[in-house]
Amino acid sequence: MNRIKIVAVLMLMCVGFFLSAQDLPSPMQPPRLVNDFASILTDQEQLTLEAKLRNYYDTTSTQLYIITVSDLQGYDVADYTIKVGEKWGIGQQGKNNGALILVKPRIGNQRGEAFIATGYGLEDVIPDAIAKRIMEREMVPAFQEEHYFRGFDMATTAMINLASGKFSADGYMGEGGLIMVLPFIIFMILFFVIFFNVRKTKGRSVGHNIPLWVALGMMSGGGRGRSGGFGGFSSGGGSFGGFSGGGGGSFGGGGARGSW
């Protein structure tokens, strides 16, 4: 009797695992790094991102995937992302140098959700705190405005620069704070220069100070909008095909989530 119960439990577990795997999407064909199941990117946007990620993969063997879905099938976004990464074998075998950005866009009253999952081989260069910063600074603000391409472009630029060693994790964390405070510092310097210059030239034509006022006006509008934290990447043309997964897929659960 006990043997029958054990066999029944094992069968239920196997069935549950099979059904769970069936809920997850399979890679698009031909294989590619940008898999837009939710259709939130234009064809040209997909090709541009694909060319960017493919070029990085060709030169480093590091795989960065972008996947969009319209339904998480009842999963938590982190669990869903990691399961997809494991099923697809993202990253090179033995290196596990893959990362995955998965996005479920905002549809109707349902909030948008996203998760960045990093393989074991990338956790040192893109730790959880950095992934969270990328999510909050590069992705969510753009996704809130439904600018999905911009969010993906900025996030992958940051991840590529971190993974390739162009910027350290500490440098990336500090870079955002400097960007925010630098315009204020320059504004204050210009303010005091203008203030003391006006006092010295009191009674003379204000026209002598026009360059300073022009500079101040430029500063007041110059900080609006920003592209990627490390500069943009643009690439046109290209096509899908000629790419295959690397047999990795070992994720330790690290990464970061976001919603909007």
VMD Tcl script that draws the C-alpha trace (Angstrom):
set ca {
  {0.00 0.00 0.00}
  {2.79 2.38 0.92}
  {4.53 1.59 -2.37}
  {1.38 2.50 -4.26}
  {1.19 5.85 -2.46}
  {4.84 6.58 -3.18}
  {4.40 5.75 -6.86}
  {1.27 7.92 -7.03}
  {3.07 10.88 -5.44}
  {6.01 10.52 -7.82}
  {3.66 10.37 -10.79}
  {1.87 13.52 -9.64}
  {5.20 15.29 -9.23}
  {6.26 14.28 -12.72}
  {2.95 15.43 -14.19}
  {3.21 18.71 -12.30}
  {6.74 19.26 -13.57}
  {5.68 18.48 -17.14}
  {2.73 20.86 -17.00}
  {4.92 23.52 -15.43}
  {7.43 23.22 -18.26}
  {4.62 23.41 -20.81}
  {3.57 26.81 -19.41}
  {6.93 28.30 -20.34}
  {7.60 29.65 -23.82}
  {10.12 28.04 -26.15}
  {12.69 30.15 -28.02}
  {11.48 31.79 -31.19}
  {12.66 30.30 -34.47}
  {15.09 31.02 -35.92}
  {16.90 31.40 -32.56}
  {17.56 34.95 -31.42}
  {18.49 36.97 -28.35}
  {15.45 39.26 -28.54}
  {12.22 37.28 -28.16}
  {9.28 39.69 -28.23}
  {6.31 37.42 -27.55}
  {4.27 40.40 -26.28}
  {4.82 42.38 -29.50}
  {5.83 45.62 -27.77}
  {8.77 46.37 -30.08}
  {8.71 47.30 -33.74}
  {10.57 45.10 -36.23}
  {13.33 47.70 -36.53}
  {13.66 48.01 -32.75}
  {14.00 44.24 -32.47}
  {16.66 44.17 -35.18}
  {18.59 47.02 -33.56}
  {18.65 45.33 -30.15}
  {19.42 41.96 -31.73}
  {22.41 43.39 -33.60}
  {23.68 45.00 -30.41}
  {23.39 41.86 -28.28}
  {24.64 39.57 -31.06}
  {27.74 41.72 -31.55}
  {28.48 41.53 -27.83}
  {27.94 37.77 -27.82}
  {30.20 37.28 -30.84}
  {33.05 39.16 -29.16}
  {32.70 37.86 -25.60}
  {30.47 34.71 -25.65}
  {28.30 36.40 -22.98}
  {24.60 36.01 -23.73}
  {22.16 38.78 -22.82}
  {18.54 37.90 -23.60}
  {15.48 40.11 -23.83}
  {12.15 38.31 -23.51}
  {8.69 39.84 -23.36}
  {5.52 37.94 -22.50}
  {1.91 39.03 -22.15}
  {1.14 36.57 -19.32}
  {3.20 35.14 -16.45}
  {0.93 32.07 -16.25}
  {0.34 32.64 -12.54}
  {4.04 32.63 -11.67}
  {5.89 35.23 -9.66}
  {7.93 37.27 -12.14}
  {11.26 36.22 -10.59}
  {10.38 32.51 -10.61}
  {9.10 32.74 -14.17}
  {12.24 34.48 -15.41}
  {14.61 32.01 -13.76}
  {12.60 29.02 -15.02}
  {12.77 30.37 -18.57}
  {16.50 30.98 -18.25}
  {17.06 27.43 -17.04}
  {14.79 25.88 -19.69}
  {16.50 27.79 -22.50}
  {20.02 27.09 -21.21}
  {21.01 30.75 -21.32}
  {24.76 31.25 -21.02}
  {27.76 29.13 -22.00}
  {28.12 25.68 -20.51}
  {30.64 25.74 -17.69}
  {30.65 29.56 -17.60}
  {26.96 30.33 -16.94}
  {27.68 33.78 -18.31}
  {24.14 34.58 -19.32}
  {21.64 37.20 -18.22}
  {17.97 37.64 -18.98}
  {15.71 40.67 -18.94}
  {12.09 39.53 -18.90}
  {9.21 41.98 -19.16}
  {5.46 41.59 -18.92}
  {4.10 44.94 -20.12}
  {1.27 46.81 -18.49}
  {-1.96 45.60 -20.06}
  {-5.25 47.26 -19.08}
  {-5.47 47.37 -15.29}
  {-2.69 44.82 -14.85}
  {0.58 46.36 -13.76}
  {3.73 45.85 -15.76}
  {6.43 43.66 -14.22}
  {10.05 42.96 -15.05}
  {12.97 40.96 -13.71}
  {16.69 40.91 -14.43}
  {18.20 37.46 -13.82}
  {21.96 36.92 -13.91}
  {23.77 33.61 -14.23}
  {26.37 32.57 -11.68}
  {29.13 33.74 -14.00}
  {27.88 37.35 -14.02}
  {26.85 37.79 -10.39}
  {30.21 39.32 -9.43}
  {30.07 42.06 -12.07}
  {26.29 42.61 -11.94}
  {25.34 41.92 -8.31}
  {21.78 42.28 -7.07}
  {22.22 45.90 -5.94}
  {23.46 46.90 -9.38}
  {20.68 44.98 -11.13}
  {18.20 46.84 -8.92}
  {19.77 50.17 -9.83}
  {19.58 49.33 -13.54}
  {15.93 48.36 -13.11}
  {14.99 51.53 -11.24}
  {17.09 53.97 -13.24}
  {17.19 52.68 -16.79}
  {14.10 50.53 -17.22}
  {11.09 51.43 -15.08}
  {11.04 55.19 -15.91}
  {11.07 54.37 -19.64}
  {8.53 51.57 -19.30}
  {6.16 53.84 -17.39}
  {5.97 55.92 -20.57}
  {5.74 52.74 -22.69}
  {9.12 53.50 -24.23}
  {10.18 49.87 -24.12}
  {12.97 50.10 -26.67}
  {14.61 52.94 -24.77}
  {14.44 51.02 -21.50}
  {15.93 47.88 -23.04}
  {18.62 49.86 -24.84}
  {19.77 51.73 -21.74}
  {19.64 48.64 -19.52}
  {21.63 46.46 -21.91}
  {24.20 49.22 -22.45}
  {24.76 49.40 -18.70}
  {24.98 45.61 -18.39}
  {27.40 45.30 -21.31}
  {29.70 47.96 -19.90}
  {29.63 46.35 -16.47}
  {30.19 42.82 -17.79}
  {33.03 43.93 -20.07}
  {34.77 45.82 -17.27}
  {34.43 49.28 -18.82}
  {32.81 50.41 -15.58}
  {32.92 48.86 -12.13}
  {29.84 48.26 -10.03}
  {30.94 51.03 -7.65}
  {31.51 53.34 -10.59}
  {28.02 52.70 -11.92}
  {26.43 53.31 -8.52}
  {28.32 56.57 -8.12}
  {27.79 57.75 -11.67}
  {24.08 58.25 -11.17}
  {24.56 60.40 -8.08}
  {27.11 62.58 -9.87}
  {24.78 63.09 -12.82}
  {22.01 64.23 -10.51}
  {24.08 66.67 -8.46}
  {26.38 68.05 -11.19}
  {23.77 70.35 -12.83}
  {22.96 71.82 -9.42}
  {26.64 72.50 -8.70}
  {27.15 74.19 -12.07}
  {23.94 76.17 -11.61}
  {25.11 77.50 -8.25}
  {28.53 78.44 -9.64}
  {26.93 80.33 -12.52}
  {24.49 82.00 -10.14}
  {27.25 83.40 -7.93}
  {29.36 84.44 -10.93}
  {26.40 86.34 -12.37}
  {25.47 87.81 -8.99}
  {28.92 89.25 -8.32}
  {29.34 90.33 -11.94}
  {26.06 92.26 -11.80}
  {27.16 93.99 -8.59}
  {30.45 95.03 -10.17}
  {28.76 96.35 -13.30}
  {25.81 98.03 -11.60}
  {24.72 100.98 -13.65}
  {26.25 99.61 -16.86}
  {24.32 97.92 -19.66}
  {23.05 94.48 -18.78}
  {24.05 93.46 -22.30}
  {27.60 92.92 -21.09}
  {26.33 89.94 -19.11}
  {24.35 88.23 -21.87}
  {26.75 85.27 -22.26}
  {26.33 84.42 -18.60}
  {22.55 84.60 -18.80}
  {22.61 82.44 -21.92}
  {24.76 79.88 -20.11}
  {22.34 79.91 -17.19}
  {19.42 79.34 -19.53}
  {21.18 76.45 -21.17}
  {21.82 74.88 -17.79}
  {18.17 75.18 -16.78}
  {17.11 73.11 -19.78}
  {20.17 71.04 -20.40}
  {19.49 68.41 -17.78}
  {16.16 67.32 -19.19}
  {16.14 63.86 -20.60}
  {18.98 61.44 -20.75}
  {19.97 58.50 -22.82}
  {21.69 55.42 -21.45}
  {23.85 55.75 -18.35}
  {26.96 55.04 -20.44}
  {25.88 56.48 -23.77}
  {23.58 54.99 -26.37}
  {24.20 52.18 -28.80}
  {22.63 52.27 -32.20}
  {22.77 49.70 -34.92}
  {20.58 49.24 -37.93}
  {19.89 46.39 -40.28}
  {20.74 42.83 -39.44}
  {18.53 39.78 -39.41}
  {17.60 36.88 -37.17}
  {19.14 33.48 -37.45}
  {22.54 31.89 -36.98}
  {22.42 31.90 -33.18}
  {21.98 29.05 -30.75}
  {21.89 28.79 -26.97}
  {25.01 27.91 -25.06}
  {23.88 25.09 -22.78}
  {24.16 27.11 -19.58}
  {21.10 28.06 -17.58}
  {22.51 27.95 -14.06}
  {20.89 30.80 -12.13}
  {21.26 31.26 -8.40}
  {18.12 33.34 -7.94}
  {19.98 36.64 -8.00}
  {18.72 39.69 -9.82}
  {16.16 42.44 -9.36}
  {12.48 43.06 -9.99}
  {10.52 46.14 -10.89}
  {6.92 47.12 -11.57}
  {5.01 50.10 -12.92}
}
mol new
graphics top color blue
foreach p $ca { graphics top sphere $p radius 0.5 }
foreach p [lrange $ca 0 end-1] q [lrange $ca 1 end] { graphics top cylinder $p $q radius 0.2 }
display resetview
